[in-house]
Amino acid sequence: PENANVAVLGGGLTGLTTAYYLAKWLPATTKITLLEGSDRLGGWIKTDRVPVKVGGVEGVVNFERGPRSLSSLNKSTWRFDDLVLWDLALDLGLKVVSPPDQPRYIYYPDHLVPMPPHTSLAAFASEPVVLESLWAGFGYVMRRLFSKKDGVPVQDLSIADWIYHITGSKAVAENLASAMVHGIYGGDIYTLSARSVLDRFYWVHYLPALGPNVRHMAISEQTFMEAMGQDPQIRKLAKQPRGALLNFGEMGMETLPIALGDALNGQANVEVKLNTKVTDLDYDSETELIKVKTGQNSSEKYHKVISTLPSQHLARITDDIPSLASSHTVSIMTVNIWYPQTNLKPPGFGYLIPLSVPPEQNPERALGVFFDSDVGVRGPDEPAGTKLFVLMGGHYYDSKKEHGPTVRIPSEEEAIQQAKTLLERHLGIPQSTPCFAMARLANECIPQYNRGHQDTMAAADQELHDSFKGRLAVAGGSYTKIGAMGALRNGYDIANTVAKEDWLTTGLEQLEFPTQFCGVPTERIPVRRF
């Protein structure tokens, strides 16, 4: 509608991207308001520049307090979220850096195991983490050969149950899948949905084999890829050779939300309001507007509201979407540590810790350790050293979970000590080694797509239609894709749908089951190198 009043709730990466593309595509007469409850934009993405003085070495060290990189997706023909990043990089003049690929490790049962291709297959195959999983490989082959090919199960299985279903073994799930899930979701393979989390690994098991030059693709992804691939500059950027990770060089990850915030503040029809917590949402059936209450007695009415808040937060400010009240998230304790010495660890991106590691090797219930000094670019005043990022907790901090051990959430001081103890045990760095360390609890930071996630989203879609008549839409990690690259895509998708396709979308229509797929010849994928 002309002169529409639109609100975007939440100034994290999804909210910023949503507002940016709405401002780009909606008529200039549209008033767009972004409401953020805290005093800054960017959500979990935060780059701190901290003066350090350790052992006579001083300088200013960049610490990433949240995501430290984006997945480049440079070899993926399943997801094309990176195309949004390249579009924004062109618009905003962002310099994107890709560090050379380096070894990744799994810690099992009491040492670091380098993963292929950074070790020989023979060496990898001799490791207990692989030897214990050999039966699973045999079971998988036998089931493929002698069982009739089953269709996609209607029942949504957990990751652990699904892997057991197709292999007859628990080892692959507990030794390998749980490590991956710890690194991405901080979650539990016994409760997370195989269908929603494993995505490509899940669907490819059921899709028919295609020829060597044809790729499976969700029809929605093909439509997106073809639209974005029409821009020759995006095609050129997307096809440049690069490693698996991306960042923004010495300025850090916060470069991206800052650039988006600056772009929004430069738009005449956009208003960004910080320190503005939304306390209530109501649909007014007479005016067909949504009343958004902020603070004690301040409220505003909007023709369309897009919430990028976590789903359980949205459920707390309106009683009309009960399905979202059962949404689940986990909290992660993060510890940044900097040592003035170099070479305190093997080269690499870091290591993940599976569920199956003996408790005495991981009493802290850490999820993994990232080697930040090998991934990020040193700042201009940053001395050489070893920079590590320790992740602890996740589902282990979840006192309500049904399966496996839990631990209490430590204080920040306790977390720093736990991280030092862990690094001494795993990497041989004595606890007494002089260092600078700081900890932060990222409370309820990662949404968990538990069994039945798609059914929950279908119910929420119906509730949004019934209670808000399409005036309220949702987007973000609670619903479709997690991670920084997923946030960009979530924002792009909802803005595109609202501005160009369906003003009354809820944002959840895309989560249909089963997903519709097609086969796309590689010559019709202009944004990937083959």
C-alpha positions in Angstrom: 0.0 0.0 0.0 1.0 3.6 -0.5 2.5 5.4 2.5 2.7 2.2 4.4 4.2 2.1 7.9 6.5 -0.9 8.4 8.3 -2.0 11.5 11.2 -4.5 11.8 11.7 -5.8 15.3 15.3 -6.7 16.2 18.6 -5.1 15.0 20.7 -8.2 14.6 21.9 -9.3 11.2 18.5 -10.6 10.0 16.7 -7.4 11.1 19.4 -5.2 9.5 19.3 -7.1 6.2 15.5 -7.1 6.2 15.3 -3.3 6.7 18.0 -2.7 4.1 16.3 -4.6 1.3 12.8 -3.3 2.3 14.3 0.3 1.9 15.8 -0.7 -1.4 12.6 -2.3 -2.9 9.6 -0.6 -1.3 8.3 2.8 -2.5 10.2 5.8 -1.0 6.9 6.8 0.5 7.0 3.8 2.8 8.1 4.6 6.4 10.4 1.9 7.8 11.2 1.7 11.5 13.8 -0.7 13.0 13.3 -1.3 16.7 16.2 -2.6 18.7 16.0 -3.3 22.5 19.7 -2.9 23.3 22.0 0.1 22.8 23.8 -1.3 19.7 23.1 -3.0 16.4 24.5 -6.3 15.3 23.0 -8.8 17.7 25.5 -11.6 18.6 28.1 -10.2 16.2 30.6 -8.1 18.2 34.2 -7.3 17.6 36.0 -5.9 20.7 39.4 -4.1 20.4 41.0 -4.7 23.8 44.3 -3.2 25.0 46.5 -6.0 26.4 49.7 -6.1 28.3 51.0 -9.6 29.0 54.6 -10.6 29.8 56.0 -7.3 28.5 54.1 -7.5 25.2 51.4 -4.9 24.7 49.1 -3.9 21.9 45.4 -3.9 20.9 43.9 -7.3 20.2 40.7 -7.9 18.2 38.4 -10.4 19.9 35.3 -11.7 18.2 32.8 -12.2 20.9 30.3 -14.1 18.6 30.6 -15.5 15.1 34.1 -15.2 13.8 33.6 -16.0 10.1 31.0 -16.9 7.5 30.9 -20.2 5.6 31.8 -19.4 2.0 29.5 -22.1 0.5 31.9 -21.8 -2.5 31.4 -25.5 -3.4 27.8 -25.8 -2.5 25.1 -26.3 -5.1 22.5 -26.9 -2.3 22.5 -23.5 -0.7 23.3 -20.1 -2.3 23.1 -17.8 0.7 26.5 -16.4 -0.1 25.0 -14.5 -3.1 23.3 -12.1 -0.6 26.7 -11.4 0.9 28.1 -10.6 -2.5 25.2 -8.4 -3.3 25.7 -6.5 -0.1 29.5 -6.3 -0.6 28.9 -4.6 -4.0 26.3 -2.2 -2.5 28.2 -1.3 0.6 31.8 -1.5 -0.6 32.8 -4.3 1.8 36.2 -6.0 1.5 35.7 -9.7 2.1 38.7 -11.8 3.0 39.1 -15.6 2.8 41.9 -17.2 4.8 43.6 -20.2 3.2 42.0 -23.6 4.2 43.7 -25.2 7.1 43.4 -28.4 9.1 40.3 -29.1 11.2 40.4 -31.5 14.0 38.2 -33.7 16.2 39.3 -34.4 19.7 38.8 -38.2 20.3 39.2 -40.1 22.6 42.2 -38.2 24.2 44.0 -36.5 21.3 43.5 -34.2 18.2 42.6 -36.1 15.0 43.2 -34.1 11.8 40.4 -34.5 9.3 40.8 -35.2 5.6 42.0 -33.7 3.3 44.7 -32.4 5.7 45.8 -36.0 6.6 46.2 -39.1 4.6 43.2 -41.4 4.4 45.4 -44.2 5.7 46.3 -42.2 8.8 42.7 -41.1 9.3 41.4 -44.7 8.9 43.7 -45.9 11.7 42.1 -43.6 14.3 39.7 -45.0 16.8 37.1 -42.4 15.8 37.0 -44.1 12.4 37.7 -47.7 13.4 34.7 -47.6 15.7 32.5 -46.3 12.8 33.5 -49.0 10.3 30.6 -51.1 11.2 28.3 -48.2 10.3 29.7 -48.0 6.8 29.2 -51.8 6.4 25.7 -51.5 7.7 24.9 -48.6 5.4 26.0 -50.5 2.3 24.2 -53.7 3.3 21.0 -51.8 3.9 21.2 -50.0 0.6 21.9 -53.3 -1.2 19.3 -55.6 0.4 16.5 -53.3 1.7 14.0 -51.8 -0.6 14.6 -48.1 -1.0 12.4 -46.5 1.6 10.6 -43.2 1.0 11.1 -40.1 3.1 9.8 -41.0 6.6 6.7 -39.0 7.7 7.9 -39.2 11.3 10.7 -36.7 12.0 13.5 -38.6 13.6 16.3 -37.2 15.8 19.8 -37.1 14.2 21.0 -40.0 16.3 17.9 -42.2 15.6 18.0 -41.4 11.8 21.7 -42.3 11.5 21.1 -45.5 13.4 18.1 -46.2 11.1 20.3 -46.0 8.0 23.5 -47.6 9.4 22.6 -49.8 12.3 25.3 -48.1 14.3 25.5 -45.4 17.0 29.2 -44.7 16.5 28.9 -42.3 13.5 26.3 -40.3 15.3 28.1 -40.0 18.6 31.7 -39.7 17.3 31.3 -37.6 14.1 27.8 -36.1 13.7 27.7 -34.9 17.4 31.0 -33.0 16.9 29.6 -31.2 13.8 26.4 -30.4 15.6 28.3 -29.1 18.7 30.2 -26.7 16.4 27.1 -25.3 14.6 24.2 -25.7 17.0 25.7 -26.4 20.4 23.0 -29.0 20.4 22.1 -32.6 21.2 21.9 -35.2 18.4 19.3 -37.1 20.5 16.8 -34.2 20.3 17.6 -32.2 17.1 15.7 -33.0 14.0 17.5 -35.0 11.3 15.3 -33.5 8.6 15.7 -29.8 9.7 19.4 -29.9 10.7 21.1 -32.4 8.4 19.3 -30.9 5.4 21.4 -32.0 2.3 22.8 -35.2 4.0 19.2 -36.2 4.9 17.5 -35.5 1.5 20.2 -36.9 -0.7 19.7 -40.3 1.0 16.2 -40.4 -0.5 16.6 -38.5 -3.8 17.3 -40.5 -7.0 20.9 -40.6 -8.4 21.5 -38.1 -11.1 24.2 -37.9 -13.8 27.7 -36.5 -13.0 26.8 -33.1 -14.4 23.4 -32.6 -12.7 22.8 -31.4 -9.2 19.9 -31.8 -6.9 18.4 -28.5 -5.8 15.3 -27.3 -4.0 13.1 -25.5 -6.5 13.0 -22.4 -4.2 16.8 -22.4 -4.3 16.9 -22.7 -8.0 14.6 -19.7 -8.4 16.8 -17.6 -6.0 20.0 -18.7 -7.7 18.7 -17.9 -11.2 17.5 -14.4 -10.0 20.8 -13.5 -8.3 22.9 -15.1 -11.0 21.6 -12.5 -13.6 23.9 -9.9 -12.1 27.4 -10.3 -13.8 29.2 -8.8 -10.8 27.6 -11.2 -8.4 28.5 -14.1 -10.7 32.1 -12.9 -10.8 32.4 -12.6 -7.1 30.7 -15.9 -6.4 33.0 -17.8 -8.7 36.3 -16.5 -7.4 38.5 -19.2 -5.9 38.5 -19.0 -2.1 38.6 -21.1 1.0 35.8 -22.4 3.2 35.6 -19.4 5.5 35.1 -15.7 5.0 35.6 -12.6 7.2 36.2 -8.9 6.9 39.9 -8.7 7.6 41.5 -6.6 10.3 38.3 -4.6 11.0 36.5 -7.8 12.2 33.0 -9.3 11.8 31.3 -6.2 13.2 32.2 -4.5 9.9 29.0 -6.0 8.3 26.3 -4.8 10.8 28.0 -1.4 11.1 27.9 -1.0 7.3 24.3 -2.0 7.2 23.4 0.3 10.1 25.2 3.3 8.4 23.3 2.6 5.2 20.0 2.6 7.0 20.8 5.8 8.9 21.5 7.4 5.6 18.0 6.7 4.2 15.4 9.4 4.6 12.5 7.0 5.1 14.2 4.7 7.6 14.3 5.4 11.4 16.5 3.2 13.6 15.5 3.3 17.3 17.9 1.8 19.9 17.0 1.1 23.5 13.5 0.4 22.4 12.2 -2.9 23.8 8.9 -4.1 22.4 6.7 -5.2 25.2 3.4 -6.1 23.5 1.9 -6.8 20.0 -1.8 -6.6 19.2 -3.8 -6.8 16.0 -6.5 -4.2 15.7 -9.2 -5.8 13.5 -11.0 -2.5 12.9 -8.1 -0.7 11.3 -6.3 -3.9 10.2 -3.1 -2.5 11.8 -0.7 -4.0 14.4 -0.2 -2.0 17.6 3.4 -2.2 18.8 3.9 -1.2 22.4 7.3 -0.1 23.6 7.9 0.9 27.2 5.2 1.9 29.7 2.8 3.9 27.6 4.3 4.4 24.2 2.8 2.6 21.2 2.6 2.9 17.4 0.5 1.3 14.7 1.9 -0.4 11.6 0.5 -1.8 8.4 3.2 -4.6 8.5 5.5 -5.9 11.2 8.4 -8.2 10.6 9.8 -9.8 13.8 13.3 -11.1 13.7 13.3 -11.6 17.4 13.9 -15.1 18.8 10.7 -17.1 18.6 10.2 -17.6 22.3 10.8 -13.8 22.8 8.0 -13.1 20.3 5.8 -15.6 22.1 6.3 -13.7 25.3 5.1 -10.4 23.8 1.9 -11.8 22.2 -0.3 -14.6 23.4 -1.6 -15.3 19.9 1.2 -17.6 18.7 1.2 -20.4 21.3 3.2 -22.8 19.0 6.3 -20.6 19.4 6.2 -20.7 23.2 7.7 -24.3 23.0 10.7 -23.1 20.9 14.0 -24.0 22.4 17.4 -22.4 22.4 20.7 -23.1 24.1 23.2 -20.9 25.9 26.9 -20.9 25.2 29.7 -19.8 27.5 32.4 -18.2 25.3 36.0 -17.6 26.5 38.5 -15.5 24.4 42.1 -16.1 25.4 45.3 -14.4 24.0 48.8 -15.6 24.7 51.8 -13.4 23.6 53.6 -16.6 22.4 53.1 -18.1 19.0 53.0 -21.8 18.1 51.2 -23.0 21.2 49.0 -25.2 19.1 49.0 -27.1 15.8 48.1 -25.0 12.7 44.4 -25.1 11.8 40.9 -23.7 12.2 40.4 -25.5 15.5 38.8 -28.7 16.9 35.3 -29.9 17.9 34.6 -32.3 20.8 32.0 -35.1 20.2 29.5 -36.4 22.7 31.4 -39.7 23.0 34.6 -38.2 24.5 35.1 -39.7 28.0 33.9 -37.4 30.8 37.4 -37.2 32.4 38.7 -35.7 29.1 36.0 -33.1 29.0 34.5 -32.4 32.5 34.0 -28.8 31.5 31.5 -29.9 28.8 33.3 -27.9 26.1 31.9 -28.1 22.6 35.1 -27.0 20.7 38.0 -24.6 20.5 38.6 -22.3 17.5 42.1 -21.1 16.6 41.3 -17.5 16.0 44.9 -16.4 15.3 44.9 -18.8 12.3 41.5 -17.6 11.0 41.2 -13.8 11.5 43.5 -11.1 10.2 45.6 -9.3 12.9 44.6 -5.7 13.6 47.0 -2.8 12.9 48.3 -2.6 16.5 47.9 -6.3 17.3 51.1 -8.1 18.4 51.8 -11.7 17.2 50.5 -14.3 19.6 48.1 -17.2 19.9 44.4 -16.3 20.1 41.9 -19.0 21.0 38.1 -19.1 21.4 36.7 -21.8 23.7 33.0 -22.7 23.5 31.3 -24.5 26.4 27.9 -25.6 27.4 25.1 -25.5 24.8 22.9 -28.5 25.5 25.1 -29.5 28.5 23.7 -26.4 30.3 20.1 -27.4 29.6 18.6 -28.6 32.9 15.4 -29.7 31.2 16.9 -32.0 28.6 15.8 -35.7 28.6 19.1 -37.3 27.5 22.7 -37.3 28.8 24.6 -35.3 31.4 24.2 -31.6 32.3 26.4 -29.2 34.2 25.6 -25.9 35.9 26.5 -22.7 34.1 29.7 -21.3 35.6 30.5 -17.7 36.4 32.7 -15.8 34.0 35.7 -16.3 36.4 35.0 -20.0 36.7 34.6 -20.3 32.9 38.1 -18.7 32.3 39.6 -21.2 34.7 37.7 -24.1 33.1 39.0 -23.0 29.7 42.6 -22.9 30.9 42.3 -26.3 32.5 40.8 -27.7 29.2 43.6 -26.2 27.1 46.2 -27.7 29.4 44.6 -31.1 29.0 44.0 -31.0 25.3 46.8 -28.8 23.9 49.5 -28.9 26.6 49.4 -25.2 27.4 50.1 -24.9 31.1 47.4 -23.1 33.1 50.1 -20.8 34.5 51.0 -19.5 31.1 50.6 -15.7 31.1 47.6 -14.6 29.0 44.7 -12.2 28.7 41.2 -13.9 29.0 37.6 -12.8 29.1 34.4 -14.7 29.2 30.8 -14.0 28.2 27.6 -16.1 28.5 25.7 -15.9 25.2 22.3 -16.6 26.8 19.7 -18.4 24.6 21.8 -17.6 21.6 21.3 -20.6 19.3 17.9 -21.9 18.3 17.4 -25.7 18.4 15.5 -27.3 15.6 14.2 -30.2 17.6 12.1 -33.1 16.3 8.9 -31.8 14.8 10.3 -28.4 14.0 8.6 -28.2 10.6 5.2 -29.2 12.2 5.7 -26.5 14.8 6.4 -23.9 12.1 3.3 -25.0 10.1 1.2 -24.5 13.3 2.8 -21.1 13.8 2.1 -20.1 10.2 -1.6 -20.9 10.8 -1.7 -19.0 14.1 -0.1 -15.9 12.4 -2.7 -16.0 9.7 -5.6 -16.5 12.1 -4.5 -13.9 14.7 -2.7 -11.2 12.6 -4.3 -11.7 9.2 -0.9 -11.7 7.5 0.1 -8.3 9.0 2.8 -10.0 11.2 5.7 -11.9 9.5 8.7 -13.7 11.1 12.3 -14.2 10.0 15.5 -15.4 11.5 17.4 -18.3 13.0 14.4 -19.5 15.1 12.6 -20.5 11.9 14.7 -21.3 8.9 18.5 -21.0 8.8 20.9 -20.3 11.7 24.4 -18.7 11.5 25.6 -15.4 10.0 25.2 -16.4 6.4 21.8 -17.8 7.1 20.8 -14.5 8.8 21.6 -12.6 5.6 19.5 -15.0 3.5 16.6 -14.9 6.0 16.5 -11.1 5.8 16.8 -11.1 2.0 14.0 -13.7 1.6 11.4 -12.0 3.9 12.1 -8.5 2.4 11.8 -10.0 -1.1 8.5 -11.7 -0.4 7.0 -8.7 1.4 8.1 -6.1 -1.2 7.7 -8.1 -4.4 5.4 -11.1 -4.0 3.1 -11.3 -1.0 2.5 -8.3 1.3 0.5 -10.6 3.7 3.2 -13.4 4.0 3.9 -14.9 7.4 7.5 -15.8 6.4 6.8 -19.5 7.1 5.1 -20.6 3.9 8.4 -21.8 2.5 8.7 -24.6 5.2 6.5 -27.0 3.3 7.0 -30.8 3.6 8.2 -32.6 1.6 10.5 -30.0 0.0 10.2 -29.9 -3.8 13.4 -30.7 -5.6 14.6 -30.6 -9.2 17.8 -31.6 -11.1 19.8 -28.7 -12.5 22.6 -29.2 -15.1 25.9 -27.7 -13.9 26.1 -25.4 -17.0 22.9 -23.8 -15.7 24.6 -22.9 -12.3 26.4 -19.7 -13.3 27.5 -18.9 -9.8 29.8 -21.9 -9.1 33.1 -23.1 -10.6 33.1 -26.7 -11.8 
